Amino acid sequence: MKYILDFDRTLFDTNAFKAQVAKDNKTDTLLTPAIWQEYSAQDFLYDDVLPWLPRKSRESLVILTAMSPGAGPQACEFQKAKLASSGLADFVSKVIFMVGDKGKYVSDIAALQPACFIDDVLPHHQSVQKYTPHVTSLLMDRAVEATARKPVDSNIHLVRNLAEVDAIMGAI
């Protein structure tokens, strides 16, 4: 089983990080790689990330993270520095930085092997289903309440944590 993981809002609590930067009045350096000299991305990982990753084989884990060049001239380097600061590269076989749609990237990673794609952006899941319908799509929404959750469609499952990822993947 290959686990293809998004980073922001899936493994990394982007909202908590931005709130801390705002609280510290450092928003002028928010999207610069220099911010990671003052903060550790590992401090903003969701609580279930570091216990979950070592339970999977390193070869089965890939981080596929989007960069947003439109966010400013240093945005791509910011994303690379953030991943380096997280320390997660030690747990995964590969970190892929990409721009645009994730479907083709997932297709290249998953080929015909069993895989799941975990991301918080619905259009990425729709793209993945277009390119690789055999991949299980798990839409991560860490904020949604259990009572408000409903299936997105028959091929895209809603999860709010990594334990739910294991429950779904164990049932498939």
mmCIF file of the C-alpha atoms, coordinates in Angstrom:
data_MODEL
# 
_entry.id   MODEL 
# 
loop_
_atom_site.group_PDB 
_atom_site.id 
_atom_site.type_symbol 
_atom_site.label_atom_id 
_atom_site.label_alt_id 
_atom_site.label_comp_id 
_atom_site.label_asym_id 
_atom_site.label_entity_id 
_atom_site.label_seq_id 
_atom_site.pdbx_PDB_ins_code 
_atom_site.Cartn_x 
_atom_site.Cartn_y 
_atom_site.Cartn_z 
_atom_site.occupancy 
_atom_site.B_iso_or_equiv 
_atom_site.pdbx_formal_charge 
_atom_site.auth_seq_id 
_atom_site.auth_comp_id 
_atom_site.auth_asym_id 
_atom_site.auth_atom_id 
_atom_site.pdbx_PDB_model_num 
ATOM 1   C CA . MET A 1 1   ? 0.000   0.000  0.000   1.00 0.00 ? 1   MET A CA 1 
ATOM 2   C CA . LYS A 1 2   ? 1.318   3.417  -0.993  1.00 0.00 ? 2   LYS A CA 1 
ATOM 3   C CA . TYR A 1 3   ? 0.231   6.435  1.086   1.00 0.00 ? 3   TYR A CA 1 
ATOM 4   C CA . ILE A 1 4   ? 0.425   9.698  -0.855  1.00 0.00 ? 4   ILE A CA 1 
ATOM 5   C CA . LEU A 1 5   ? 0.132   12.505 1.672   1.00 0.00 ? 5   LEU A CA 1 
ATOM 6   C CA . ASP A 1 6   ? -0.478  16.198 1.268   1.00 0.00 ? 6   ASP A CA 1 
ATOM 7   C CA . PHE A 1 7   ? 1.359   18.419 3.762   1.00 0.00 ? 7   PHE A CA 1 
ATOM 8   C CA . ASP A 1 8   ? -0.578  21.613 4.558   1.00 0.00 ? 8   ASP A CA 1 
ATOM 9   C CA . ARG A 1 9   ? -3.793  21.024 6.516   1.00 0.00 ? 9   ARG A CA 1 
ATOM 10  C CA . THR A 1 10  ? -3.234  17.281 6.313   1.00 0.00 ? 10  THR A CA 1 
ATOM 11  C CA . LEU A 1 11  ? -0.038  16.809 8.316   1.00 0.00 ? 11  LEU A CA 1 
ATOM 12  C CA . PHE A 1 12  ? 0.795   20.446 9.172   1.00 0.00 ? 12  PHE A CA 1 
ATOM 13  C CA . ASP A 1 13  ? -1.639  22.729 11.030  1.00 0.00 ? 13  ASP A CA 1 
ATOM 14  C CA . THR A 1 14  ? -1.363  25.706 8.706   1.00 0.00 ? 14  THR A CA 1 
ATOM 15  C CA . ASN A 1 15  ? -4.009  27.689 10.585  1.00 0.00 ? 15  ASN A CA 1 
ATOM 16  C CA . ALA A 1 16  ? -2.236  27.306 13.947  1.00 0.00 ? 16  ALA A CA 1 
ATOM 17  C CA . PHE A 1 17  ? 1.049   28.329 12.368  1.00 0.00 ? 17  PHE A CA 1 
ATOM 18  C CA . LYS A 1 18  ? -0.436  31.443 10.752  1.00 0.00 ? 18  LYS A CA 1 
ATOM 19  C CA . ALA A 1 19  ? -2.163  32.363 14.016  1.00 0.00 ? 19  ALA A CA 1 
ATOM 20  C CA . GLN A 1 20  ? 1.114   32.084 15.920  1.00 0.00 ? 20  GLN A CA 1 
ATOM 21  C CA . VAL A 1 21  ? 2.960   34.201 13.361  1.00 0.00 ? 21  VAL A CA 1 
ATOM 22  C CA . ALA A 1 22  ? 0.212   36.852 13.580  1.00 0.00 ? 22  ALA A CA 1 
ATOM 23  C CA . LYS A 1 23  ? 0.302   36.756 17.391  1.00 0.00 ? 23  LYS A CA 1 
ATOM 24  C CA . ASP A 1 24  ? 4.073   37.276 17.270  1.00 0.00 ? 24  ASP A CA 1 
ATOM 25  C CA . ASN A 1 25  ? 3.670   40.189 14.804  1.00 0.00 ? 25  ASN A CA 1 
ATOM 26  C CA . LYS A 1 26  ? 5.905   38.487 12.230  1.00 0.00 ? 26  LYS A CA 1 
ATOM 27  C CA . THR A 1 27  ? 3.541   38.418 9.270   1.00 0.00 ? 27  THR A CA 1 
ATOM 28  C CA . ASP A 1 28  ? 6.031   40.429 7.215   1.00 0.00 ? 28  ASP A CA 1 
ATOM 29  C CA . THR A 1 29  ? 8.219   37.304 6.970   1.00 0.00 ? 29  THR A CA 1 
ATOM 30  C CA . LEU A 1 30  ? 5.377   34.762 6.765   1.00 0.00 ? 30  LEU A CA 1 
ATOM 31  C CA . LEU A 1 31  ? 5.990   33.461 3.231   1.00 0.00 ? 31  LEU A CA 1 
ATOM 32  C CA . THR A 1 32  ? 9.770   33.631 3.327   1.00 0.00 ? 32  THR A CA 1 
ATOM 33  C CA . PRO A 1 33  ? 12.182  30.781 4.011   1.00 0.00 ? 33  PRO A CA 1 
ATOM 34  C CA . ALA A 1 34  ? 13.727  32.912 6.788   1.00 0.00 ? 34  ALA A CA 1 
ATOM 35  C CA . ILE A 1 35  ? 10.668  32.337 8.981   1.00 0.00 ? 35  ILE A CA 1 
ATOM 36  C CA . TRP A 1 36  ? 11.865  28.766 9.557   1.00 0.00 ? 36  TRP A CA 1 
ATOM 37  C CA . GLN A 1 37  ? 14.885  30.132 11.404  1.00 0.00 ? 37  GLN A CA 1 
ATOM 38  C CA . GLU A 1 38  ? 12.440  31.376 14.046  1.00 0.00 ? 38  GLU A CA 1 
ATOM 39  C CA . TYR A 1 39  ? 9.888   28.539 14.059  1.00 0.00 ? 39  TYR A CA 1 
ATOM 40  C CA . SER A 1 40  ? 10.018  24.778 13.756  1.00 0.00 ? 40  SER A CA 1 
ATOM 41  C CA . ALA A 1 41  ? 7.419   23.287 11.439  1.00 0.00 ? 41  ALA A CA 1 
ATOM 42  C CA . GLN A 1 42  ? 7.517   20.179 13.616  1.00 0.00 ? 42  GLN A CA 1 
ATOM 43  C CA . ASP A 1 43  ? 5.845   22.216 16.383  1.00 0.00 ? 43  ASP A CA 1 
ATOM 44  C CA . PHE A 1 44  ? 2.800   22.665 14.137  1.00 0.00 ? 44  PHE A CA 1 
ATOM 45  C CA . LEU A 1 45  ? 2.293   19.072 13.014  1.00 0.00 ? 45  LEU A CA 1 
ATOM 46  C CA . TYR A 1 46  ? -1.045  17.597 14.035  1.00 0.00 ? 46  TYR A CA 1 
ATOM 47  C CA . ASP A 1 47  ? -0.779  15.434 17.158  1.00 0.00 ? 47  ASP A CA 1 
ATOM 48  C CA . ASP A 1 48  ? -1.379  12.169 15.306  1.00 0.00 ? 48  ASP A CA 1 
ATOM 49  C CA . VAL A 1 49  ? 1.315   12.635 12.638  1.00 0.00 ? 49  VAL A CA 1 
ATOM 50  C CA . LEU A 1 50  ? 4.525   11.656 14.429  1.00 0.00 ? 50  LEU A CA 1 
ATOM 51  C CA . PRO A 1 51  ? 3.001   8.574  16.111  1.00 0.00 ? 51  PRO A CA 1 
ATOM 52  C CA . TRP A 1 52  ? 1.375   7.425  12.839  1.00 0.00 ? 52  TRP A CA 1 
ATOM 53  C CA . LEU A 1 53  ? 4.239   7.740  10.361  1.00 0.00 ? 53  LEU A CA 1 
ATOM 54  C CA . PRO A 1 54  ? 6.636   5.219  11.991  1.00 0.00 ? 54  PRO A CA 1 
ATOM 55  C CA . ARG A 1 55  ? 3.892   2.576  11.930  1.00 0.00 ? 55  ARG A CA 1 
ATOM 56  C CA . LYS A 1 56  ? 4.088   2.598  8.132   1.00 0.00 ? 56  LYS A CA 1 
ATOM 57  C CA . SER A 1 57  ? 7.078   1.509  6.092   1.00 0.00 ? 57  SER A CA 1 
ATOM 58  C CA . ARG A 1 58  ? 9.209   4.370  4.832   1.00 0.00 ? 58  ARG A CA 1 
ATOM 59  C CA . GLU A 1 59  ? 8.877   2.992  1.282   1.00 0.00 ? 59  GLU A CA 1 
ATOM 60  C CA . SER A 1 60  ? 5.093   3.222  1.475   1.00 0.00 ? 60  SER A CA 1 
ATOM 61  C CA . LEU A 1 61  ? 5.002   6.955  2.315   1.00 0.00 ? 61  LEU A CA 1 
ATOM 62  C CA . VAL A 1 62  ? 5.273   9.863  -0.114  1.00 0.00 ? 62  VAL A CA 1 
ATOM 63  C CA . ILE A 1 63  ? 4.596   13.527 0.594   1.00 0.00 ? 63  ILE A CA 1 
ATOM 64  C CA . LEU A 1 64  ? 3.165   15.369 -2.407  1.00 0.00 ? 64  LEU A CA 1 
ATOM 65  C CA . THR A 1 65  ? 2.983   19.069 -1.636  1.00 0.00 ? 65  THR A CA 1 
ATOM 66  C CA . ALA A 1 66  ? 1.865   21.925 -3.819  1.00 0.00 ? 66  ALA A CA 1 
ATOM 67  C CA . MET A 1 67  ? 3.904   25.085 -4.098  1.00 0.00 ? 67  MET A CA 1 
ATOM 68  C CA . SER A 1 68  ? 2.200   28.376 -4.859  1.00 0.00 ? 68  SER A CA 1 
ATOM 69  C CA . PRO A 1 69  ? 4.503   30.595 -6.930  1.00 0.00 ? 69  PRO A CA 1 
ATOM 70  C CA . GLY A 1 70  ? 1.659   33.118 -7.173  1.00 0.00 ? 70  GLY A CA 1 
ATOM 71  C CA . ALA A 1 71  ? 1.949   33.750 -3.424  1.00 0.00 ? 71  ALA A CA 1 
ATOM 72  C CA . GLY A 1 72  ? 5.175   35.669 -3.906  1.00 0.00 ? 72  GLY A CA 1 
ATOM 73  C CA . PRO A 1 73  ? 8.744   35.391 -5.127  1.00 0.00 ? 73  PRO A CA 1 
ATOM 74  C CA . GLN A 1 74  ? 9.918   33.323 -2.147  1.00 0.00 ? 74  GLN A CA 1 
ATOM 75  C CA . ALA A 1 75  ? 6.853   31.093 -1.774  1.00 0.00 ? 75  ALA A CA 1 
ATOM 76  C CA . CYS A 1 76  ? 8.450   28.001 -3.366  1.00 0.00 ? 76  CYS A CA 1 
ATOM 77  C CA . GLU A 1 77  ? 11.578  28.258 -1.227  1.00 0.00 ? 77  GLU A CA 1 
ATOM 78  C CA . PHE A 1 78  ? 9.318   28.849 1.796   1.00 0.00 ? 78  PHE A CA 1 
ATOM 79  C CA . GLN A 1 79  ? 7.561   25.521 1.138   1.00 0.00 ? 79  GLN A CA 1 
ATOM 80  C CA . LYS A 1 80  ? 10.846  23.658 0.757   1.00 0.00 ? 80  LYS A CA 1 
ATOM 81  C CA . ALA A 1 81  ? 12.207  25.187 3.972   1.00 0.00 ? 81  ALA A CA 1 
ATOM 82  C CA . LYS A 1 82  ? 8.958   24.336 5.784   1.00 0.00 ? 82  LYS A CA 1 
ATOM 83  C CA . LEU A 1 83  ? 9.229   20.681 4.812   1.00 0.00 ? 83  LEU A CA 1 
ATOM 84  C CA . ALA A 1 84  ? 12.875  20.603 5.852   1.00 0.00 ? 84  ALA A CA 1 
ATOM 85  C CA . SER A 1 85  ? 11.954  22.145 9.194   1.00 0.00 ? 85  SER A CA 1 
ATOM 86  C CA . SER A 1 86  ? 9.256   19.528 9.771   1.00 0.00 ? 86  SER A CA 1 
ATOM 87  C CA . GLY A 1 87  ? 11.727  16.635 9.815   1.00 0.00 ? 87  GLY A CA 1 
ATOM 88  C CA . LEU A 1 88  ? 9.225   14.445 7.949   1.00 0.00 ? 88  LEU A CA 1 
ATOM 89  C CA . ALA A 1 89  ? 11.622  13.595 5.130   1.00 0.00 ? 89  ALA A CA 1 
ATOM 90  C CA . ASP A 1 90  ? 13.177  11.073 7.534   1.00 0.00 ? 90  ASP A CA 1 
ATOM 91  C CA . PHE A 1 91  ? 9.904   9.118  7.615   1.00 0.00 ? 91  PHE A CA 1 
ATOM 92  C CA . VAL A 1 92  ? 9.037   9.025  3.911   1.00 0.00 ? 92  VAL A CA 1 
ATOM 93  C CA . SER A 1 93  ? 10.590  7.593  0.781   1.00 0.00 ? 93  SER A CA 1 
ATOM 94  C CA . LYS A 1 94  ? 10.136  10.792 -1.188  1.00 0.00 ? 94  LYS A CA 1 
ATOM 95  C CA . VAL A 1 95  ? 8.990   14.405 -0.914  1.00 0.00 ? 95  VAL A CA 1 
ATOM 96  C CA . ILE A 1 96  ? 7.663   15.809 -4.174  1.00 0.00 ? 96  ILE A CA 1 
ATOM 97  C CA . PHE A 1 97  ? 7.181   19.548 -4.641  1.00 0.00 ? 97  PHE A CA 1 
ATOM 98  C CA . MET A 1 98  ? 4.798   20.385 -7.443  1.00 0.00 ? 98  MET A CA 1 
ATOM 99  C CA . VAL A 1 99  ? 2.742   23.183 -8.949  1.00 0.00 ? 99  VAL A CA 1 
ATOM 100 C CA . GLY A 1 100 ? -0.795  22.774 -10.233 1.00 0.00 ? 100 GLY A CA 1 
ATOM 101 C CA . ASP A 1 101 ? -2.990  19.720 -10.356 1.00 0.00 ? 101 ASP A CA 1 
ATOM 102 C CA . LYS A 1 102 ? -2.033  16.607 -8.351  1.00 0.00 ? 102 LYS A CA 1 
ATOM 103 C CA . GLY A 1 103 ? -3.759  13.980 -10.490 1.00 0.00 ? 103 GLY A CA 1 
ATOM 104 C CA . LYS A 1 104 ? -0.900  13.344 -12.911 1.00 0.00 ? 104 LYS A CA 1 
ATOM 105 C CA . TYR A 1 105 ? 1.649   13.232 -10.076 1.00 0.00 ? 105 TYR A CA 1 
ATOM 106 C CA . VAL A 1 106 ? -0.406  10.648 -8.197  1.00 0.00 ? 106 VAL A CA 1 
ATOM 107 C CA . SER A 1 107 ? -0.733  8.639  -11.396 1.00 0.00 ? 107 SER A CA 1 
ATOM 108 C CA . ASP A 1 108 ? 3.057   8.573  -11.737 1.00 0.00 ? 108 ASP A CA 1 
ATOM 109 C CA . ILE A 1 109 ? 3.532   7.566  -8.083  1.00 0.00 ? 109 ILE A CA 1 
ATOM 110 C CA . ALA A 1 110 ? 0.778   4.984  -7.791  1.00 0.00 ? 110 ALA A CA 1 
ATOM 111 C CA . ALA A 1 111 ? 0.899   3.369  -11.244 1.00 0.00 ? 111 ALA A CA 1 
ATOM 112 C CA . LEU A 1 112 ? -1.235  0.246  -10.785 1.00 0.00 ? 112 LEU A CA 1 
ATOM 113 C CA . GLN A 1 113 ? -0.329  -0.540 -7.182  1.00 0.00 ? 113 GLN A CA 1 
ATOM 114 C CA . PRO A 1 114 ? -2.741  -0.194 -4.274  1.00 0.00 ? 114 PRO A CA 1 
ATOM 115 C CA . ALA A 1 115 ? -2.588  3.371  -2.980  1.00 0.00 ? 115 ALA A CA 1 
ATOM 116 C CA . CYS A 1 116 ? -4.472  6.029  -1.110  1.00 0.00 ? 116 CYS A CA 1 
ATOM 117 C CA . PHE A 1 117 ? -4.279  9.769  -1.594  1.00 0.00 ? 117 PHE A CA 1 
ATOM 118 C CA . ILE A 1 118 ? -4.827  11.961 1.468   1.00 0.00 ? 118 ILE A CA 1 
ATOM 119 C CA . ASP A 1 119 ? -5.374  15.676 0.875   1.00 0.00 ? 119 ASP A CA 1 
ATOM 120 C CA . ASP A 1 120 ? -7.633  18.486 2.077   1.00 0.00 ? 120 ASP A CA 1 
ATOM 121 C CA . VAL A 1 121 ? -8.511  19.915 -1.370  1.00 0.00 ? 121 VAL A CA 1 
ATOM 122 C CA . LEU A 1 122 ? -11.499 18.371 -3.175  1.00 0.00 ? 122 LEU A CA 1 
ATOM 123 C CA . PRO A 1 123 ? -10.403 19.378 -6.726  1.00 0.00 ? 123 PRO A CA 1 
ATOM 124 C CA . HIS A 1 124 ? -7.134  17.471 -6.188  1.00 0.00 ? 124 HIS A CA 1 
ATOM 125 C CA . HIS A 1 125 ? -9.176  14.353 -5.359  1.00 0.00 ? 125 HIS A CA 1 
ATOM 126 C CA . GLN A 1 126 ? -11.345 14.812 -8.411  1.00 0.00 ? 126 GLN A CA 1 
ATOM 127 C CA . SER A 1 127 ? -8.210  15.056 -10.529 1.00 0.00 ? 127 SER A CA 1 
ATOM 128 C CA . VAL A 1 128 ? -6.722  11.960 -8.910  1.00 0.00 ? 128 VAL A CA 1 
ATOM 129 C CA . GLN A 1 129 ? -9.913  10.023 -9.615  1.00 0.00 ? 129 GLN A CA 1 
ATOM 130 C CA . LYS A 1 130 ? -9.736  11.125 -13.255 1.00 0.00 ? 130 LYS A CA 1 
ATOM 131 C CA . TYR A 1 131 ? -6.139  9.921  -13.707 1.00 0.00 ? 131 TYR A CA 1 
ATOM 132 C CA . THR A 1 132 ? -6.072  6.950  -11.320 1.00 0.00 ? 132 THR A CA 1 
ATOM 133 C CA . PRO A 1 133 ? -9.546  5.739  -10.343 1.00 0.00 ? 133 PRO A CA 1 
ATOM 134 C CA . HIS A 1 134 ? -8.034  2.737  -8.534  1.00 0.00 ? 134 HIS A CA 1 
ATOM 135 C CA . VAL A 1 135 ? -6.502  5.048  -5.887  1.00 0.00 ? 135 VAL A CA 1 
ATOM 136 C CA . THR A 1 136 ? -8.554  5.458  -2.734  1.00 0.00 ? 136 THR A CA 1 
ATOM 137 C CA . SER A 1 137 ? -9.190  9.169  -2.161  1.00 0.00 ? 137 SER A CA 1 
ATOM 138 C CA . LEU A 1 138 ? -9.392  10.340 1.443   1.00 0.00 ? 138 LEU A CA 1 
ATOM 139 C CA . LEU A 1 139 ? -10.452 13.961 1.816   1.00 0.00 ? 139 LEU A CA 1 
ATOM 140 C CA . MET A 1 140 ? -8.922  15.282 5.050   1.00 0.00 ? 140 MET A CA 1 
ATOM 141 C CA . ASP A 1 141 ? -10.994 17.793 6.963   1.00 0.00 ? 141 ASP A CA 1 
ATOM 142 C CA . ARG A 1 142 ? -9.629  18.041 10.470  1.00 0.00 ? 142 ARG A CA 1 
ATOM 143 C CA . ALA A 1 143 ? -12.178 20.675 11.481  1.00 0.00 ? 143 ALA A CA 1 
ATOM 144 C CA . VAL A 1 144 ? -15.390 18.875 10.566  1.00 0.00 ? 144 VAL A CA 1 
ATOM 145 C CA . GLU A 1 145 ? -17.493 17.464 13.399  1.00 0.00 ? 145 GLU A CA 1 
ATOM 146 C CA . ALA A 1 146 ? -18.291 13.781 13.308  1.00 0.00 ? 146 ALA A CA 1 
ATOM 147 C CA . THR A 1 147 ? -22.032 14.445 13.192  1.00 0.00 ? 147 THR A CA 1 
ATOM 148 C CA . ALA A 1 148 ? -21.655 16.785 10.203  1.00 0.00 ? 148 ALA A CA 1 
ATOM 149 C CA . ARG A 1 149 ? -19.603 14.359 8.125   1.00 0.00 ? 149 ARG A CA 1 
ATOM 150 C CA . LYS A 1 150 ? -21.054 12.695 5.098   1.00 0.00 ? 150 LYS A CA 1 
ATOM 151 C CA . PRO A 1 151 ? -19.491 10.893 2.156   1.00 0.00 ? 151 PRO A CA 1 
ATOM 152 C CA . VAL A 1 152 ? -18.365 13.239 -0.609  1.00 0.00 ? 152 VAL A CA 1 
ATOM 153 C CA . ASP A 1 153 ? -19.101 10.617 -3.245  1.00 0.00 ? 153 ASP A CA 1 
ATOM 154 C CA . SER A 1 154 ? -18.587 6.903  -3.644  1.00 0.00 ? 154 SER A CA 1 
ATOM 155 C CA . ASN A 1 155 ? -14.900 7.282  -4.570  1.00 0.00 ? 155 ASN A CA 1 
ATOM 156 C CA . ILE A 1 156 ? -13.904 10.038 -2.125  1.00 0.00 ? 156 ILE A CA 1 
ATOM 157 C CA . HIS A 1 157 ? -14.134 9.358  1.608   1.00 0.00 ? 157 HIS A CA 1 
ATOM 158 C CA . LEU A 1 158 ? -14.104 12.089 4.234   1.00 0.00 ? 158 LEU A CA 1 
ATOM 159 C CA . VAL A 1 159 ? -11.658 11.653 7.141   1.00 0.00 ? 159 VAL A CA 1 
ATOM 160 C CA . ARG A 1 160 ? -10.667 13.945 9.972   1.00 0.00 ? 160 ARG A CA 1 
ATOM 161 C CA . ASN A 1 161 ? -7.532  12.222 11.281  1.00 0.00 ? 161 ASN A CA 1 
ATOM 162 C CA . LEU A 1 162 ? -5.025  9.507  10.505  1.00 0.00 ? 162 LEU A CA 1 
ATOM 163 C CA . ALA A 1 163 ? -6.811  6.931  12.671  1.00 0.00 ? 163 ALA A CA 1 
ATOM 164 C CA . GLU A 1 164 ? -9.767  7.235  10.294  1.00 0.00 ? 164 GLU A CA 1 
ATOM 165 C CA . VAL A 1 165 ? -7.375  6.711  7.387   1.00 0.00 ? 165 VAL A CA 1 
ATOM 166 C CA . ASP A 1 166 ? -6.331  3.397  8.958   1.00 0.00 ? 166 ASP A CA 1 
ATOM 167 C CA . ALA A 1 167 ? -9.952  2.423  9.641   1.00 0.00 ? 167 ALA A CA 1 
ATOM 168 C CA . ILE A 1 168 ? -10.992 3.024  6.028   1.00 0.00 ? 168 ILE A CA 1 
ATOM 169 C CA . MET A 1 169 ? -7.908  1.439  4.504   1.00 0.00 ? 169 MET A CA 1 
ATOM 170 C CA . GLY A 1 170 ? -8.296  -1.574 6.785   1.00 0.00 ? 170 GLY A CA 1 
ATOM 171 C CA . ALA A 1 171 ? -11.885 -2.008 5.638   1.00 0.00 ? 171 ALA A CA 1 
ATOM 172 C CA . ILE A 1 172 ? -11.100 -1.809 1.917   1.00 0.00 ? 172 ILE A CA 1 
# 
